[in-house]
Amino acid sequence: MTGSKWLAALPFLVAAMPAQGDSYVGIDYCGPASVCFNPTTLTINAGDRVTFLHDNEFRQLFPSLIWPLHNVVADDGSFRCALGCDGEGGNGSPGFEVYFARTFPNPGVFGYHDEVSGAAGVIVVGPAVVAPVEPVEPPKPFAIGPGMTGTWVDAQSGHGWIIQVLPENRILAASMTFNASGTQAWFLGVGTYGGKAATIASAEQPSGGRWIPNFDPGRVAHKAWGTLVFTFTDCNHGRVDFSSPVAGFGSGSMELRRLTQPLGLACPGST
């Protein structure tokens, strides 16, 4: 009787079958008082587990026949097993039932036998199968894009900035702030950006305007204010370094955070 038919004839043994992905060796009756291993040669990968099994159901069904005892013994003496293994909490002495599992961690050819009948088998262990590692693309460095457009404030929320990302790698920044004496002041400029930084080399501070209807564009003066360098760490955080020759402003920096974002403008990587 073949191993597959033997297993099919024993539905009660399904619960004892090895887990999916394991291999197994069945112990068959191959003739009067004789057993054999099925398959005789089994090829696996290093790290795989093999379950050896045989049940005594046939002996119980046909008690008048002669049924041999059996076990599984490694040719190199590394294990002796039947219901479990010697030295591992089991019993490797020949018996009517066999059920145990062994893991073969290293490549090689491992012979084994039944010490009663002399039936023999071989486990051929090949190299471990290593799953291919999908290449992981490194994260792209953050770069200024249209989604940076919006209003920003410094850490004290006392100074506001309007930032607009323009075509051709240009950027506009305008600040509504105060001068050293506490009077409201504002300045603005257009510069260029690349990567995560933007530079406005010539920001201007306009003055001389009036509210309508008394506005006269000819009276508006554009006073050089200084330079601005914006550096963003992500879509919602950055800083501005400034340097101004105008009295009361000087040089320094502000930590910025986003206040608003226009509808329809997404900023990948926002946190």
Backbone as CSV, one residue per row, in Angstrom:
resi,resn,N_x,N_y,N_z,CA_x,CA_y,CA_z,C_x,C_y,C_z
1,MET,0.862,-1.190,0.000,0.000,0.000,0.000,0.892,1.231,0.000
2,THR,0.649,2.168,-0.905,1.473,3.367,-1.003,1.193,4.301,0.152
3,GLY,2.135,5.276,0.356,1.968,6.221,1.449,0.719,7.053,1.292
4,SER,0.412,7.493,0.035,-0.767,8.344,-0.166,-2.041,7.586,0.137
5,LYS,-2.112,6.285,-0.295,-3.311,5.507,-0.003,-3.418,5.223,1.484
6,TRP,-2.251,4.985,2.102,-2.254,4.714,3.537,-2.790,5.891,4.314
7,LEU,-2.377,7.103,3.946,-2.865,8.290,4.640,-4.340,8.519,4.363
8,ALA,-4.762,8.272,3.112,-6.170,8.474,2.762,-7.058,7.503,3.527
9,ALA,-6.511,6.345,3.844,-7.300,5.348,4.552,-7.435,5.653,6.034
10,LEU,-6.727,6.699,6.494,-6.748,7.026,7.920,-7.202,8.455,8.130
11,PRO,-8.483,8.757,7.957,-8.945,10.143,8.099,-8.708,10.702,9.485
12,PHE,-8.652,9.831,10.499,-8.429,10.326,11.849,-7.044,10.933,12.003
13,LEU,-6.134,10.629,11.083,-4.762,11.101,11.207,-4.577,12.512,10.663
14,VAL,-5.599,13.049,10.011,-5.471,14.383,9.424,-5.074,15.413,10.465
15,ALA,-5.634,15.312,11.650,-5.328,16.289,12.698,-3.867,16.245,13.110
16,ALA,-3.206,15.106,12.850,-1.809,14.980,13.241,-0.842,15.295,12.112
17,MET,-1.360,15.646,10.933,-0.505,15.934,9.791,0.319,17.188,10.052
18,PRO,1.505,17.298,9.439,2.336,18.485,9.640,1.685,19.724,9.071
19,ALA,2.105,20.859,9.562,1.538,22.122,9.094,1.880,22.349,7.632
20,GLN,1.086,23.157,6.957,1.313,23.460,5.558,2.713,24.050,5.376
21,GLY,3.439,23.529,4.385,4.787,24.000,4.154,5.826,23.044,4.713
22,ASP,5.442,22.156,5.662,6.347,21.133,6.157,6.344,19.955,5.186
23,SER,7.344,19.087,5.335,7.389,17.833,4.578,7.087,16.683,5.525
24,TYR,6.744,15.515,4.979,6.494,14.371,5.844,7.028,13.100,5.195
25,VAL,7.312,12.148,6.034,7.689,10.807,5.604,6.741,9.844,6.283
26,GLY,6.003,9.076,5.475,5.121,8.058,6.024,5.857,6.734,6.146
27,ILE,5.441,5.931,7.103,6.009,4.593,7.277,4.936,3.596,6.873
28,ASP,5.200,2.863,5.767,4.224,1.936,5.190,4.558,0.498,5.546
29,TYR,3.548,-0.350,5.421,3.780,-1.784,5.448,4.004,-2.231,4.013
30,CYS,5.201,-2.774,3.754,5.578,-3.123,2.381,5.538,-4.619,2.127
31,GLY,5.228,-5.377,3.102,5.168,-6.822,2.962,5.032,-7.433,4.332
32,PRO,4.975,-8.736,4.402,4.843,-9.396,5.704,5.978,-9.004,6.643
33,ALA,5.607,-8.488,7.772,6.575,-8.110,8.814,7.629,-7.156,8.289
34,SER,7.261,-6.300,7.348,8.242,-5.400,6.740,7.665,-3.994,6.643
35,VAL,8.532,-3.009,6.816,8.110,-1.621,6.659,9.033,-0.946,5.662
36,CYS,8.590,0.206,5.133,9.425,1.022,4.255,9.032,2.481,4.449
37,PHE,9.965,3.347,4.098,9.731,4.785,4.229,9.235,5.348,2.912
38,ASN,8.260,6.239,2.987,7.677,6.810,1.789,7.560,8.326,1.949
39,PRO,8.342,9.105,1.173,9.267,8.659,0.120,10.579,8.173,0.718
40,THR,11.263,7.324,-0.024,12.547,6.822,0.447,13.595,7.931,0.450
41,THR,13.535,8.794,-0.574,14.427,9.953,-0.648,13.569,11.213,-0.665
42,LEU,13.841,12.092,0.244,13.089,13.350,0.345,14.064,14.515,0.236
43,THR,13.773,15.461,-0.644,14.621,16.643,-0.817,13.922,17.856,-0.229
44,ILE,14.629,18.549,0.644,14.069,19.724,1.309,15.096,20.848,1.268
45,ASN,14.751,21.981,1.837,15.671,23.104,1.961,16.146,23.222,3.405
46,ALA,17.345,23.762,3.574,17.870,23.966,4.920,16.894,24.800,5.737
47,GLY,16.618,24.357,6.962,15.664,25.047,7.825,14.272,24.453,7.777
48,ASP,14.005,23.520,6.831,12.682,22.897,6.747,12.526,21.841,7.837
49,ARG,11.273,21.541,8.137,10.944,20.523,9.132,10.321,19.322,8.441
50,VAL,10.695,18.131,8.908,10.137,16.884,8.372,9.432,16.156,9.504
51,THR,8.197,15.742,9.263,7.433,14.978,10.230,7.366,13.519,9.786
52,PHE,7.737,12.607,10.659,7.649,11.165,10.424,6.412,10.655,11.156
53,LEU,5.622,9.814,10.467,4.404,9.372,11.127,3.946,8.000,10.644
54,HIS,3.354,7.271,11.569,2.689,6.002,11.289,1.774,5.679,12.468
55,ASP,0.580,5.184,12.188,-0.369,4.859,13.237,-0.635,3.352,13.223
56,ASN,-1.102,2.820,14.336,-1.310,1.363,14.447,-2.746,0.961,14.156
57,GLU,-3.479,1.784,13.408,-4.890,1.475,13.145,-5.048,0.128,12.437
58,PHE,-4.162,-0.154,11.452,-4.290,-1.430,10.754,-4.090,-2.603,11.713
59,ARG,-3.163,-2.472,12.637,-2.923,-3.556,13.592,-4.162,-3.808,14.436
60,GLN,-4.879,-2.720,14.752,-6.095,-2.878,15.542,-7.215,-3.499,14.711
61,LEU,-7.224,-3.215,13.395,-8.257,-3.778,12.528,-7.998,-5.247,12.204
62,PHE,-6.706,-5.590,12.114,-6.352,-6.965,11.742,-5.375,-7.526,12.789
63,PRO,-5.853,-7.806,13.969,-4.956,-8.228,15.059,-4.322,-9.594,14.827
64,SER,-4.869,-10.406,13.927,-4.315,-11.752,13.729,-3.059,-11.733,12.872
65,LEU,-2.809,-10.641,12.172,-1.625,-10.562,11.330,-0.409,-10.183,12.163
66,ILE,0.746,-10.445,11.583,1.992,-10.077,12.255,2.357,-8.665,11.853
67,TRP,2.495,-7.799,12.826,2.824,-6.398,12.548,4.169,-6.073,13.190
68,PRO,5.085,-5.532,12.398,6.422,-5.266,12.937,6.458,-3.989,13.768
69,LEU,7.392,-3.982,14.703,7.701,-2.743,15.409,8.636,-1.913,14.535
70,HIS,8.647,-0.588,14.775,9.513,0.254,13.946,9.850,1.545,14.680
71,ASN,10.936,2.150,14.252,11.349,3.461,14.709,12.207,4.092,13.624
72,VAL,12.773,5.251,13.901,13.610,5.952,12.929,14.890,6.362,13.645
73,VAL,16.022,5.908,13.097,17.312,6.168,13.737,18.244,6.807,12.708
74,ALA,18.850,7.939,13.049,19.801,8.594,12.154,21.044,7.735,12.010
75,ASP,21.542,7.598,10.767,22.742,6.804,10.529,23.941,7.344,11.303
76,ASP,23.966,8.674,11.544,25.093,9.253,12.272,24.852,9.273,13.787
77,GLY,23.735,8.681,14.216,23.447,8.605,15.644,22.922,9.884,16.268
78,SER,22.580,10.873,15.451,22.149,12.162,16.002,20.746,12.113,16.590
79,PHE,19.912,11.128,16.200,18.605,10.999,16.820,18.113,9.551,16.711
80,ARG,17.260,9.205,17.644,16.576,7.897,17.665,15.162,8.188,18.140
81,CYS,14.188,7.984,17.272,12.841,8.486,17.546,11.776,7.463,17.180
82,ALA,10.666,7.549,17.882,9.425,6.840,17.550,8.274,7.746,17.969
83,LEU,7.838,7.596,19.233,6.900,8.574,19.797,7.742,9.639,20.490
84,GLY,8.219,10.625,19.713,9.207,11.557,20.204,10.587,10.938,20.094
85,CYS,11.575,11.590,20.663,12.954,11.160,20.487,13.642,10.989,21.836
86,ASP,14.571,10.040,21.852,15.368,9.831,23.056,16.109,11.116,23.413
87,GLY,16.168,11.410,24.689,16.888,12.583,25.157,16.170,13.894,24.935
88,GLU,14.965,13.841,24.382,14.202,15.058,24.111,12.791,14.960,24.689
89,GLY,12.634,14.111,25.691,11.338,13.968,26.330,10.439,12.940,25.683
90,GLY,10.950,12.209,24.671,10.154,11.195,23.993,10.742,9.814,24.173
91,ASN,10.220,8.867,23.401,10.658,7.473,23.472,11.003,7.005,22.068
92,GLY,12.290,6.727,21.839,12.734,6.293,20.514,12.755,4.802,20.325
93,SER,12.295,4.030,21.295,12.299,2.572,21.155,11.295,2.134,20.103
94,PRO,11.581,1.055,19.349,10.651,0.589,18.317,9.272,0.314,18.897
95,GLY,8.240,0.692,18.170,6.869,0.489,18.598,5.947,0.410,17.405
96,PHE,4.647,0.297,17.681,3.679,0.211,16.596,3.318,1.589,16.027
97,GLU,3.621,2.653,16.767,3.293,4.000,16.311,4.555,4.846,16.227
98,VAL,4.551,5.756,15.257,5.655,6.705,15.103,5.050,8.085,14.849
99,TYR,5.499,9.037,15.633,5.110,10.425,15.342,6.121,11.352,15.992
100,PHE,6.880,12.064,15.165,7.834,13.063,15.648,8.232,13.943,14.472
101,ALA,8.876,15.058,14.772,9.315,15.994,13.729,10.752,16.401,14.001
102,ARG,11.514,16.595,12.924,12.891,17.058,13.021,13.091,18.223,12.068
103,THR,13.833,19.214,12.496,14.231,20.323,11.631,15.674,20.110,11.200
104,PHE,15.946,20.317,9.913,17.280,20.116,9.355,17.850,21.478,8.972
105,PRO,18.658,22.068,9.852,19.089,23.454,9.634,20.207,23.623,8.603
106,ASN,20.956,22.548,8.332,22.144,22.684,7.488,22.046,21.807,6.241
107,PRO,22.607,22.262,5.129,22.633,21.434,3.914,23.430,20.155,4.142
108,GLY,23.093,19.110,3.386,23.807,17.839,3.482,22.885,16.687,3.130
109,VAL,23.430,15.482,3.240,22.667,14.257,2.986,22.613,13.474,4.298
110,PHE,21.407,13.201,4.778,21.219,12.599,6.086,20.465,11.274,5.928
111,GLY,21.182,10.182,6.154,20.566,8.867,6.082,19.942,8.467,7.404
112,TYR,18.933,7.589,7.330,18.288,7.084,8.540,17.771,5.673,8.238
113,HIS,17.393,4.965,9.282,16.942,3.581,9.109,16.008,3.188,10.250
114,ASP,15.314,2.100,10.036,14.509,1.456,11.075,15.388,0.375,11.687
115,GLU,15.629,0.457,12.996,16.603,-0.460,13.585,16.065,-1.879,13.715
116,VAL,14.744,-2.119,13.479,14.211,-3.481,13.522,14.282,-4.132,12.143
117,SER,13.676,-3.475,11.145,13.609,-4.077,9.811,14.814,-3.738,8.945
118,GLY,15.530,-2.688,9.293,16.643,-2.257,8.456,16.220,-1.383,7.295
119,ALA,14.909,-1.087,7.161,14.458,-0.185,6.092,15.203,1.144,6.207
120,ALA,15.534,1.733,5.057,16.374,2.929,5.055,15.742,4.044,4.225
121,GLY,16.139,5.259,4.540,15.700,6.444,3.796,16.766,7.516,3.849
122,VAL,16.579,8.560,3.042,17.560,9.632,2.945,16.831,10.971,2.888
123,ILE,17.347,11.931,3.659,16.894,13.315,3.557,18.011,14.111,2.892
124,VAL,17.721,14.695,1.739,18.682,15.530,1.030,18.324,16.978,1.312
125,VAL,19.210,17.687,1.992,18.935,19.061,2.416,19.742,20.021,1.550
126,GLY,19.035,20.824,0.764,19.691,21.817,-0.078,19.849,23.139,0.645
127,PRO,20.480,24.110,-0.006,20.650,25.432,0.624,19.312,26.052,0.968
128,ALA,19.331,26.871,1.989,18.108,27.562,2.389,17.635,28.479,1.274
129,VAL,16.341,28.535,1.108,15.754,29.424,0.105,15.609,30.803,0.725
130,VAL,16.273,31.750,0.139,16.211,33.125,0.630,15.288,33.923,-0.271
131,ALA,14.245,34.464,0.323,13.299,35.255,-0.464,13.998,36.498,-1.000
132,PRO,13.758,36.818,-2.264,14.393,38.014,-2.818,13.959,39.259,-2.070
133,VAL,14.892,40.122,-1.848,14.617,41.362,-1.137,14.286,42.448,-2.150
134,GLU,13.098,42.956,-2.015,12.698,44.030,-2.912,13.510,45.276,-2.612
135,PRO,14.061,45.885,-3.643,14.835,47.101,-3.387,13.954,48.199,-2.798
136,VAL,14.476,48.844,-1.813,13.745,49.926,-1.153,14.344,51.249,-1.602
137,GLU,13.517,52.028,-2.231,14.008,53.318,-2.680,14.190,54.246,-1.487
138,PRO,15.324,54.894,-1.429,15.521,55.842,-0.322,14.520,56.984,-0.433
139,PRO,14.083,57.500,0.684,13.116,58.608,0.625,13.709,59.798,-0.112
140,LYS,12.881,60.397,-0.935,13.343,61.562,-1.671,13.476,62.754,-0.723
141,PRO,14.536,63.524,-0.874,14.687,64.694,-0.008,13.535,65.666,-0.240
142,PHE,13.148,66.333,0.827,12.036,67.269,0.718,12.405,68.418,-0.211
143,ALA,11.448,68.850,-1.003,11.676,69.953,-1.936,10.452,70.856,-1.965
144,ILE,10.685,72.130,-2.136,9.599,73.117,-2.223,8.772,72.842,-3.469
145,GLY,7.455,72.929,-3.324,6.534,72.765,-4.434,5.346,73.678,-4.265
146,PRO,4.397,73.630,-5.193,3.232,74.519,-5.128,2.475,74.438,-3.810
147,GLY,2.479,73.249,-3.177,1.728,73.089,-1.933,2.267,73.899,-0.775
148,MET,3.442,74.527,-0.939,3.961,75.373,0.134,3.229,76.711,0.207
149,THR,2.485,77.033,-0.844,1.733,78.287,-0.860,0.759,78.335,0.320
150,GLY,0.675,79.474,0.976,-0.233,79.635,2.100,0.255,80.719,3.035
151,THR,-0.373,80.808,4.187,0.069,81.766,5.203,0.806,81.007,6.298
152,TRP,1.854,81.655,6.822,2.717,81.047,7.825,2.896,82.029,8.978
153,VAL,3.177,81.511,10.153,3.440,82.361,11.308,4.703,81.871,12.012
154,ASP,5.318,82.769,12.790,6.491,82.332,13.535,6.037,81.683,14.835
155,ALA,6.978,81.181,15.623,6.650,80.414,16.823,5.836,81.227,17.830
156,GLN,5.975,82.533,17.817,5.234,83.380,18.755,3.871,83.786,18.217
157,SER,3.587,83.415,16.958,2.322,83.771,16.295,2.092,85.273,16.274
158,GLY,3.169,86.028,16.325,3.014,87.474,16.294,3.441,88.096,14.981
159,HIS,3.984,87.295,14.084,4.443,87.787,12.793,3.935,86.843,11.710
160,GLY,3.273,87.413,10.719,2.686,86.598,9.670,3.443,86.707,8.360
161,TRP,3.385,85.620,7.565,4.024,85.581,6.262,3.037,85.024,5.246
162,ILE,3.016,85.645,4.081,2.288,85.090,2.940,3.344,84.574,1.968
163,ILE,3.240,83.305,1.639,4.199,82.696,0.716,3.433,82.151,-0.484
164,GLN,3.901,82.464,-1.651,3.299,81.954,-2.890,4.409,81.387,-3.769
165,VAL,4.226,80.127,-4.168,5.166,79.492,-5.081,4.709,79.808,-6.501
166,LEU,5.594,80.415,-7.299,5.276,80.917,-8.631,5.923,80.052,-9.707
167,PRO,5.515,80.218,-10.958,6.164,79.482,-12.046,7.652,79.824,-12.154
168,GLU,8.375,78.964,-12.863,9.788,79.167,-13.168,10.644,79.258,-11.905
169,ASN,10.311,78.421,-10.916,11.076,78.346,-9.673,11.212,79.693,-8.955
170,ARG,10.166,80.490,-9.041,10.163,81.760,-8.313,9.242,81.637,-7.103
171,ILE,9.493,82.462,-6.121,8.705,82.439,-4.900,8.530,83.869,-4.400
172,LEU,7.340,84.162,-3.914,7.021,85.470,-3.351,6.790,85.307,-1.856
173,ALA,7.349,86.215,-1.073,7.105,86.224,0.370,6.821,87.645,0.816
174,ALA,5.781,87.806,1.615,5.430,89.113,2.171,5.194,88.955,3.663
175,SER,5.705,89.907,4.428,5.565,89.828,5.873,4.757,91.008,6.391
176,MET,3.793,90.733,7.241,3.038,91.761,7.949,3.509,91.734,9.393
177,THR,4.270,92.723,9.776,4.932,92.659,11.064,4.981,94.037,11.711
178,PHE,5.930,94.266,12.600,6.079,95.524,13.320,7.556,95.917,13.305
179,ASN,7.778,97.220,13.369,9.167,97.667,13.484,9.544,97.788,14.965
180,ALA,10.757,98.227,15.235,11.245,98.248,16.611,10.446,99.189,17.510
181,SER,9.834,100.237,16.922,9.074,101.196,17.733,7.639,100.744,17.970
182,GLY,7.243,99.602,17.364,5.895,99.092,17.569,4.920,99.493,16.500
183,THR,5.356,100.218,15.500,4.476,100.595,14.389,4.363,99.433,13.420
184,GLN,3.169,99.244,12.879,2.991,98.181,11.897,3.854,98.447,10.670
185,ALA,4.445,97.375,10.150,5.286,97.492,8.970,5.124,96.228,8.137
186,TRP,5.419,96.367,6.846,5.384,95.176,6.010,6.428,95.317,4.904
187,PHE,6.910,94.173,4.463,7.888,94.152,3.378,7.675,92.868,2.583
188,LEU,8.173,92.875,1.349,7.937,91.743,0.454,9.034,91.676,-0.596
189,GLY,9.084,90.521,-1.273,10.048,90.367,-2.352,9.795,89.087,-3.108
190,VAL,10.391,88.998,-4.287,10.314,87.801,-5.128,11.726,87.273,-5.314
191,GLY,11.898,85.968,-5.115,13.198,85.349,-5.298,13.064,84.026,-6.011
192,THR,14.023,83.169,-5.851,14.020,81.865,-6.505,14.188,80.770,-5.454
193,TYR,13.808,79.541,-5.840,13.943,78.415,-4.922,14.516,77.205,-5.658
194,GLY,15.100,76.330,-4.884,15.602,75.053,-5.379,15.748,74.100,-4.221
195,GLY,15.273,72.871,-4.382,15.298,71.927,-3.273,14.406,72.417,-2.145
196,LYS,14.927,72.484,-0.946,14.126,72.886,0.210,14.379,74.332,0.634
197,ALA,15.171,75.089,-0.140,15.529,76.456,0.253,15.101,77.464,-0.800
198,ALA,14.795,78.662,-0.347,14.424,79.770,-1.234,15.131,81.029,-0.751
199,THR,15.581,81.837,-1.704,16.305,83.068,-1.362,15.657,84.269,-2.035
200,ILE,15.349,85.262,-1.239,14.888,86.561,-1.751,15.992,87.558,-1.411
201,ALA,16.733,87.938,-2.441,17.932,88.757,-2.217,17.618,90.232,-2.019
202,SER,16.462,90.684,-2.516,16.178,92.129,-2.456,14.737,92.362,-2.044
203,ALA,14.442,92.111,-0.773,13.109,92.433,-0.279,12.974,93.956,-0.143
204,GLU,11.746,94.458,-0.362,11.500,95.906,-0.312,10.443,96.224,0.737
205,GLN,10.575,97.425,1.326,9.591,97.904,2.283,8.934,99.152,1.689
206,PRO,7.698,99.015,1.180,7.031,100.171,0.567,6.509,101.122,1.636
207,SER,6.444,102.385,1.275,5.889,103.407,2.175,5.326,104.536,1.319
208,GLY,4.509,105.407,1.924,3.966,106.565,1.222,2.593,106.355,0.640
209,GLY,2.051,105.176,0.760,0.714,104.924,0.209,-0.375,105.499,1.097
210,ARG,-1.552,105.654,0.542,-2.723,106.146,1.274,-3.924,105.269,0.917
211,TRP,-4.857,105.272,1.819,-6.108,104.543,1.550,-6.906,105.275,0.480
212,ILE,-7.644,104.491,-0.333,-8.459,105.122,-1.376,-9.497,106.035,-0.719
213,PRO,-9.856,107.136,-1.350,-9.524,107.530,-2.740,-8.270,108.396,-2.837
214,ASN,-7.457,108.441,-1.783,-6.301,109.332,-1.785,-5.002,108.625,-2.185
215,PHE,-5.128,107.433,-2.757,-3.918,106.693,-3.126,-3.270,107.319,-4.353
216,ASP,-1.958,107.538,-4.280,-1.200,108.079,-5.402,0.027,107.198,-5.607
217,PRO,0.042,106.361,-6.653,1.179,105.447,-6.847,2.500,106.174,-6.982
218,GLY,2.453,107.433,-7.398,3.695,108.165,-7.541,4.349,108.509,-6.218
219,ARG,3.602,108.448,-5.123,4.145,108.787,-3.810,4.626,107.552,-3.039
220,VAL,4.480,106.358,-3.659,4.922,105.134,-3.000,6.421,104.970,-3.210
221,ALA,7.138,104.827,-2.116,8.586,104.621,-2.167,8.903,103.165,-1.846
222,HIS,9.832,102.576,-2.601,10.220,101.179,-2.386,11.618,101.164,-1.790
223,LYS,11.650,101.039,-0.482,12.907,101.084,0.249,13.495,99.673,0.364
224,ALA,14.789,99.573,0.053,15.444,98.268,0.185,15.407,97.829,1.635
225,TRP,14.896,96.635,1.860,14.764,96.158,3.244,15.882,95.183,3.625
226,GLY,16.260,94.239,2.701,17.295,93.273,3.039,17.062,91.934,2.356
227,THR,17.599,90.885,2.934,17.525,89.547,2.338,16.760,88.589,3.241
228,LEU,16.154,87.589,2.599,15.415,86.535,3.289,15.842,85.186,2.719
229,VAL,16.111,84.241,3.574,16.417,82.876,3.148,15.488,81.926,3.907
230,PHE,14.615,81.244,3.160,13.672,80.291,3.737,14.229,78.871,3.569
231,THR,14.140,78.088,4.632,14.528,76.680,4.568,13.421,75.861,5.216
232,PHE,12.873,74.907,4.449,11.742,74.118,4.940,12.191,72.684,5.225
233,THR,11.726,72.150,6.351,12.008,70.753,6.691,10.914,69.820,6.205
234,ASP,9.698,70.313,6.097,8.591,69.563,5.523,7.524,70.549,5.113
235,CYS,6.329,70.045,4.814,5.278,70.907,4.284,4.722,71.889,5.303
236,ASN,4.992,71.663,6.565,4.363,72.490,7.596,5.343,73.204,8.510
237,HIS,6.639,73.002,8.284,7.623,73.579,9.183,8.835,74.090,8.416
238,GLY,9.384,75.182,8.913,10.573,75.740,8.302,11.124,76.875,9.143
239,ARG,12.014,77.632,8.531,12.573,78.796,9.218,12.945,79.829,8.168
240,VAL,13.063,81.060,8.614,13.525,82.129,7.746,14.678,82.828,8.454
241,ASP,15.771,82.983,7.730,16.912,83.766,8.203,16.876,85.111,7.484
242,PHE,17.040,86.181,8.231,16.915,87.508,7.625,18.123,88.368,7.984
243,SER,18.346,89.339,7.125,19.400,90.334,7.375,18.948,91.637,6.739
244,SER,18.828,92.670,7.551,18.315,93.951,7.060,19.175,95.101,7.586
245,PRO,19.541,96.042,6.682,20.264,97.236,7.134,19.344,98.294,7.725
246,VAL,18.023,98.068,7.616,17.061,99.051,8.111,17.096,99.046,9.636
247,ALA,17.154,100.209,10.195,17.244,100.342,11.652,16.085,99.631,12.337
248,GLY,16.427,98.836,13.348,15.401,98.167,14.134,15.140,96.736,13.736
249,PHE,15.619,96.317,12.573,15.364,94.938,12.127,16.600,94.050,12.340
250,GLY,17.738,94.419,11.813,18.965,93.667,12.037,18.948,92.291,11.388
251,SER,19.646,91.355,12.022,19.766,89.984,11.503,19.259,89.002,12.538
252,GLY,18.767,87.863,12.064,18.262,86.830,12.969,17.501,85.768,12.216
253,SER,16.656,85.060,12.924,15.878,83.993,12.296,14.563,83.810,13.040
254,MET,13.600,83.188,12.365,12.314,82.829,12.961,11.983,81.393,12.570
255,GLU,11.464,80.637,13.525,10.928,79.318,13.219,9.499,79.488,12.722
256,LEU,9.173,78.844,11.618,7.866,79.036,10.991,7.037,77.759,11.036
257,ARG,5.725,77.952,11.101,4.790,76.835,10.952,3.624,77.300,10.096
258,ARG,3.044,76.358,9.397,1.945,76.700,8.497,0.712,77.108,9.294
259,LEU,0.013,78.140,8.775,-1.263,78.555,9.360,-2.423,78.137,8.467
260,THR,-2.320,78.351,7.155,-3.392,77.971,6.233,-2.799,77.351,4.976
261,GLN,-3.640,76.610,4.280,-3.254,76.040,2.989,-4.428,76.197,2.029
262,PRO,-4.208,76.764,0.829,-5.307,76.962,-0.111,-5.968,75.651,-0.510
263,LEU,-7.263,75.698,-0.728,-8.012,74.536,-1.149,-7.493,74.028,-2.483
264,GLY,-7.294,72.721,-2.584,-6.870,72.127,-3.834,-5.367,71.990,-3.995
265,LEU,-4.597,72.566,-3.072,-3.144,72.437,-3.138,-2.683,71.440,-2.085
266,ALA,-2.237,70.288,-2.547,-1.747,69.259,-1.636,-0.235,69.369,-1.533
267,CYS,0.275,69.010,-0.376,1.718,69.067,-0.162,2.167,67.687,0.291
268,PRO,2.716,66.868,-0.591,3.137,65.507,-0.201,4.139,65.555,0.939
269,GLY,3.999,64.602,1.854,4.938,64.510,2.962,4.626,65.429,4.108
270,SER,3.428,66.037,4.114,3.097,66.939,5.215,2.982,66.165,6.503
271,THR,3.342,66.798,7.609,3.286,66.148,8.909,2.532,67.029,9.895
